[in-house]
Amino acid sequence: MNNEEKNVMTIVTIARIVEATLWYCLPPRNGDGFSPEERESRYKALVGLTGEGSPFAVNCDSNGDSGKQLKEDMQYFIEDVYGDPGRIVTVTLDKKVRVESSLIDELFSTIVNLRAYLEAFEGAALRALKEHNTLEPDFVDLINTDVRYYHAFAGKISCILISDKFIELNKNAQTYAQAYSKSHNGINPQQDPEFNVHNDPSFRMIENEFHTLNQNMVTVLNSYGTANAFFGKEDSEFRYARESVYADCDIFTGKKQTTDVDAYFRLFTSYFDKIIDVSQPKANHLFEQFGRKLQAEALKEKAAASPSQEAAPADEEEAKPSAAEAAPASEEEKKGE
């Protein structure tokens, strides 16, 4: 791996940690909950990889207002999710990771926003490497696999979140209609021209959250699948899953009806599963390979610089993980493999 690719790898690693944060948008996969050790490890990695002088910071500083915005957004993200205490995710006194459920939609929006910025950086970096004939095929494969996994996983989560929000919205409308009927001598609200569910502030708030989730879904699904900036070919499997999701979204407008909403949404949230099942372990494997490669190259360079110290034990700097090793497969991902 050349030096230019090593610099890009730090951006890719940050993007991978942001991607792994998607798991906090879902319930833990077992009773033990999320790992506080893993959260702490991600915090240290993000602080190290985004500090002043890092490739990330240098890229941000040289990209005007958009770079400045990304730098600020990343800092807020680190503090809110991995800080002590974090506003969205924190660790309790009994060492349990707690996710503030009322802020999950905000967390998902933040992740979608950050990944969009980071993927733009990755795309620009790959084009520059290609122009200088320093882009290696296995590095392209690594980034393409990670990008494919992210969009499939984030796509699935967007389906889950918007389904839950739709159910919440309908329950709120029913509750408001019942309260209205009770306060108006039992009248059927649907037959009262003065009844308007949008008069309920709670309904308006939930509806706004629904629209935000919908926009996030569109951002995730429409920014991948065609021939892309990462030199990947058109992904017909992803495109089919996306089209299936959009077709089933007709239930939100009333164009589609169902007698079993649970079964409907089980299918709705499953369209990306096959892509996730393939791309997740592949991405993990490729990152592990690159981690070992980077570590081996670092040891080789150190030995060449100091031949007399070749047999000496690893010092503190040598023992630090490489960029790829800073973002191993999360505990949640390992449970799925």
C-alpha positions in Angstrom: 0.0 0.0 0.0 1.5 3.4 -1.1 1.6 6.4 1.2 -1.3 8.1 -0.6 -3.5 5.1 0.0 -2.5 5.0 3.6 -3.7 8.6 4.1 -7.0 7.8 2.4 -7.2 4.7 4.6 -7.6 6.9 7.7 -10.7 8.6 6.1 -12.1 5.2 5.2 -11.5 4.0 8.8 -13.4 7.0 10.2 -16.2 6.2 7.8 -16.3 2.7 9.0 -16.6 3.7 12.6 -19.4 6.0 11.7 -21.0 3.1 9.9 -20.6 0.8 12.9 -22.5 3.4 15.0 -25.7 2.4 13.0 -26.0 -0.5 15.5 -27.0 2.0 18.2 -30.2 2.7 16.1 -31.3 -0.8 16.8 -32.0 -2.8 20.0 -29.0 -4.8 21.3 -28.9 -8.3 19.8 -28.6 -10.0 23.2 -29.2 -9.3 26.9 -25.7 -8.2 27.5 -26.3 -5.0 25.6 -23.7 -3.0 23.7 -20.0 -3.3 24.7 -18.7 -0.3 26.7 -15.1 -1.4 25.9 -15.9 -1.3 22.2 -17.4 2.2 22.6 -14.3 3.4 24.4 -12.1 1.9 21.7 -14.0 3.7 19.0 -13.8 7.0 20.9 -10.0 6.7 21.2 -9.7 5.8 17.5 -11.9 8.8 16.4 -10.0 11.3 18.5 -6.7 10.0 17.1 -7.9 9.9 13.5 -9.6 13.3 13.5 -7.0 15.4 15.5 -5.2 18.4 14.1 -2.6 17.4 11.5 -4.4 14.1 10.6 -5.3 13.5 7.0 -9.0 14.1 8.0 -8.2 17.5 9.5 -6.0 18.5 6.6 -8.7 17.5 4.1 -11.3 19.5 6.1 -9.1 22.6 6.3 -8.5 22.6 2.6 -12.1 22.2 1.5 -13.6 25.5 2.5 -17.0 25.8 4.1 -18.0 22.1 3.5 -14.7 21.0 5.1 -15.3 23.3 8.1 -18.8 22.0 8.5 -17.7 18.4 8.4 -15.1 19.0 11.0 -17.6 20.6 13.3 -20.2 17.9 12.7 -17.6 15.2 13.4 -16.7 16.8 16.7 -20.3 17.0 17.8 -20.8 13.4 16.7 -17.8 12.2 18.8 -19.0 14.1 21.8 -22.7 13.1 21.5 -22.1 9.4 20.9 -18.7 8.5 22.3 -18.1 11.3 24.9 -18.3 10.9 28.6 -21.1 11.4 29.1 -22.5 11.4 25.6 -25.8 13.2 24.9 -27.1 10.4 22.7 -25.1 7.4 23.9 -23.6 7.1 27.4 -22.3 4.5 29.9 -24.3 4.2 33.2 -22.7 3.7 36.6 -23.2 0.0 36.3 -21.2 -0.1 33.1 -24.1 -0.5 30.7 -24.2 1.4 27.4 -27.5 3.3 27.2 -28.9 4.8 24.0 -31.4 7.7 24.4 -34.3 6.3 22.5 -35.9 9.7 21.8 -32.7 10.7 19.9 -32.3 7.7 17.6 -33.8 9.5 14.7 -31.3 12.3 15.2 -28.5 9.9 15.5 -29.4 8.3 12.2 -29.6 11.7 10.5 -26.2 12.5 11.8 -24.7 9.2 10.5 -26.3 9.7 7.0 -24.9 13.3 6.9 -21.4 12.3 7.9 -21.2 9.3 5.6 -22.2 11.5 2.7 -19.4 13.9 3.4 -16.9 11.1 4.0 -17.8 9.2 0.8 -17.4 12.4 -1.2 -13.9 12.7 0.2 -13.2 9.0 -0.6 -14.5 9.4 -4.2 -12.3 12.5 -4.8 -9.3 10.7 -3.3 -9.7 7.7 -5.5 -10.0 9.8 -8.6 -6.8 11.6 -7.6 -5.0 8.3 -7.0 -6.2 7.0 -10.4 -5.0 10.1 -12.2 -1.5 9.6 -10.6 -1.5 5.9 -11.4 -1.2 5.0 -7.7 -4.5 3.3 -7.2 -4.4 -0.4 -6.5 -7.3 -2.7 -7.4 -7.5 -4.3 -4.0 -7.9 -0.8 -2.4 -10.8 0.0 -4.8 -12.4 -3.4 -3.8 -12.1 -2.6 -0.1 -13.8 0.8 -0.4 -16.5 -0.5 -2.8 -17.3 -3.3 -0.5 -17.6 -1.1 2.5 -19.7 1.5 0.7 -22.0 -1.3 -0.6 -22.4 -2.7 3.0 -23.1 0.7 4.4 -25.8 1.6 2.0 -27.5 -1.8 2.4 -27.3 -1.7 6.2 -28.4 2.0 6.4 -31.1 1.2 3.9 -32.5 -1.6 6.1 -32.3 0.6 9.2 -34.1 3.4 7.4 -36.9 1.0 6.5 -37.1 -0.2 10.2 -37.2 3.4 11.6 -39.8 4.7 9.1 -42.0 1.7 9.6 -42.0 2.2 13.4 -42.6 6.0 12.9 -45.6 5.2 10.6 -47.1 3.0 13.2 -46.5 5.6 15.9 -48.1 8.3 13.7 -51.2 6.2 13.1 -51.6 5.4 16.8 -51.2 9.1 17.6 -53.9 10.0 15.1 -56.3 7.3 16.6 -55.7 8.6 20.1 -56.4 12.2 19.0 -59.5 11.1 17.2 -60.8 9.2 20.2 -60.1 12.2 22.5 -61.8 14.5 20.0 -64.9 12.3 19.8 -65.1 12.0 23.6 -65.0 15.8 24.0 -67.6 16.4 21.3 -70.5 14.2 22.5 -69.3 11.0 20.8 -69.3 12.4 17.3 -67.5 10.5 14.6 -64.5 12.7 13.8 -64.5 11.7 10.2 -67.9 13.2 9.8 -67.0 16.5 11.5 -65.6 19.1 9.0 -63.9 20.9 11.9 -61.8 17.9 12.8 -58.2 18.1 11.7 -55.6 15.8 13.1 -53.0 18.4 12.3 -54.4 20.5 15.1 -52.6 18.1 17.4 -49.0 19.3 18.1 -47.9 15.7 18.8 -49.1 14.5 15.5 -47.3 17.4 13.7 -44.1 16.6 15.5 -44.2 12.9 14.6 -45.1 13.7 11.0 -42.1 16.0 10.7 -39.9 13.2 12.1 -41.5 10.8 9.5 -40.6 13.2 6.7 -37.0 13.5 7.9 -36.6 9.8 8.0 -38.1 9.6 4.5 -35.5 12.1 3.3 -32.7 10.2 4.9 -33.9 7.0 3.3 -33.9 8.7 -0.1 -30.4 10.0 0.5 -29.1 6.6 1.5 -30.8 4.6 -1.3 -30.3 7.1 -4.2 -26.6 7.8 -3.6 -25.6 4.2 -4.4 -26.5 1.5 -6.9 -25.5 3.0 -10.3 -22.0 3.2 -11.7 -20.3 5.3 -9.0 -17.4 7.5 -8.0 -15.6 4.5 -6.5 -15.2 2.9 -9.9 -17.8 0.3 -9.1 -20.2 -1.1 -11.7 -23.9 -0.8 -11.6 -25.3 -2.9 -8.7 -28.5 -4.5 -10.1 -29.1 -6.4 -6.8 -29.1 -3.1 -4.8 -31.2 -1.4 -7.4 -33.8 -4.1 -7.2 -33.9 -3.9 -3.4 -34.3 -0.1 -3.7 -37.1 -0.3 -6.2 -38.9 -2.9 -4.0 -38.7 -0.6 -1.0 -40.0 2.4 -2.9 -42.9 0.3 -4.3 -43.9 -0.8 -0.8 -43.7 2.8 0.5 -47.1 3.3 -1.2 -48.6 2.0 2.0 -47.6 5.4 3.6 -49.7 7.3 1.1 -52.7 4.9 1.1 -52.0 3.5 -2.4 -51.4 0.1 -0.9 -53.4 -1.6 1.9 -52.7 -4.6 4.1 -54.6 -6.7 6.5 -51.4 -7.7 8.3 -49.2 -4.7 8.9 -46.6 -6.7 10.8 -46.1 -9.2 7.9 -46.0 -6.3 5.5 -43.2 -4.5 7.4 -41.3 -7.7 7.9 -40.9 -8.0 4.2 -40.4 -4.2 3.8 -37.4 -4.3 6.1 -35.8 -7.4 4.6 -35.0 -6.4 1.0 -31.4 -5.6 1.8 -30.7 -8.7 3.9 -29.0 -10.8 1.1 -26.7 -7.9 0.3 -25.8 -7.4 3.9 -25.2 -11.1 4.4 -22.6 -11.1 1.6 -21.0 -7.6 2.0 -20.6 -7.5 5.8 -18.3 -10.5 6.2 -16.4 -9.5 3.0 -15.8 -6.0 4.3 -14.7 -7.3 7.7 -12.2 -9.7 6.0 -10.8 -7.1 3.7 -10.2 -4.6 6.6 -8.5 -7.4 8.6 -6.2 -8.1 5.6 -5.3 -4.4 5.2 -4.7 -4.1 8.9 -2.2 -6.9 8.8 -0.6 -5.5 5.7 -0.2 -2.1 7.2 1.3 -3.5 10.4 3.7 -5.6 8.5 4.8 -2.7 6.4 5.3 -0.5 9.5 7.5 -3.2 11.1 9.5 -3.6 7.9 10.1 0.2 7.6 11.2 0.4 11.2 13.6 -2.5 10.8 15.1 -0.9 7.7 15.5 2.4 9.5 17.1 0.8 12.5 18.7 -2.6 11.6 20.5 -2.9 14.9 17.1 -2.8 16.7 15.4 -5.3 14.5 15.1 -7.9 17.2 14.1 -5.3 19.9 10.6 -5.5 21.4 7.9 -3.3 19.9 7.9 0.2 21.4 4.7 2.2 22.2 4.4 3.7 18.7 4.9 0.3 17.0 2.2 -1.2 19.2 -0.4 1.2 18.1 -3.0 -0.2 15.8 -3.0 0.7 12.1 -5.8 2.7 10.6 -7.6 -0.4 9.5 -7.2 -2.1 12.8 -8.8 0.9 14.5 -12.1 -0.2 13.0 -12.5 -3.9 13.5 -15.8 -5.7 13.0 -18.1 -4.6 15.8 -19.4 -7.1 18.4 -22.8 -6.8 16.8 -21.4 -7.6 13.4 -19.6 -10.6 14.7 -22.8 -12.0 16.2 -24.3 -11.8 12.7 -21.6 -13.7 10.9 
